[in-house]
Amino acid sequence: MKAVITVTGKDNVGIIAKVSAVCSEYGANISDISQTVLSDYFAMIMLVDIKELTVEFGAFSDILKQLGVDNSLDIHTMHEDIFNSMHRI
């Protein structure tokens, strides 16, 4: 099972570290990551393996969302089943 995490917002030091720390704390393993800075804006997409999550997926998603609120970032976590359903032709 996988999830897609997107992070956007004003660039500042430590964004990747903070998101990665939450993933590690709750058992989500980062499979792939892409990030860029466009002017002063940060954008990242992470693919994480959630087979070993130590909390329910909804709680994990809420924790990341709150991390975003606390750091003036927009963080969305989407289960791969939803992501795949949204992008089928």
Order of alpha helices (4+ residues) and beta strands (2+ residues): beta-alpha-beta-beta-alpha-beta-alpha
